[in-house]
Every structure is written in structure tokens, then in C-alpha cells.
């Protein structure tokens, strides 16, 4: 589970109150729990994009077996 900060965002467009979200922790979603047959293409694209972001943010911070695990955990579906 990721920690996410929810805060008021600047008003845009019709000036309604808006919220923005900032992810604080970046953790891959366990691939064993994903049934791609049940997902729409946009959901797979979202997961792949999220995993790419995890890899780009965390990959440079780890090495050895941890990096190998992260690379496998964040590869595209």
C-alpha cells in the first residue's frame, strides 16, 4: 500500500474546489495478484506506467539482488 498526500489544489476552469494527490511511497504492485485477462487495456497501461515510475524513482537507489528483484517486479505486463 502506498502513502499518498491529499491536499487542496489550485482552482482551474470552472473554479470548483479541487484536490491534488502526491505519492510518497513507491512500491510495485504484486504481479501475482494481477489477472491481466480481467483488465481493460487502459488499466494495463496505467499499471505499466506506474511500474515504470517506480523503477525510475527506486531503481537508481538499489543494487545487487534488490535491483534485480525490482527490475522483475516492475517490468511491463
Helices and strands as residue ranges (DSSP letters): E 4-9, E 18-23, G 31-33, G 36-38, H 41-58, G 59-61, H 64-73
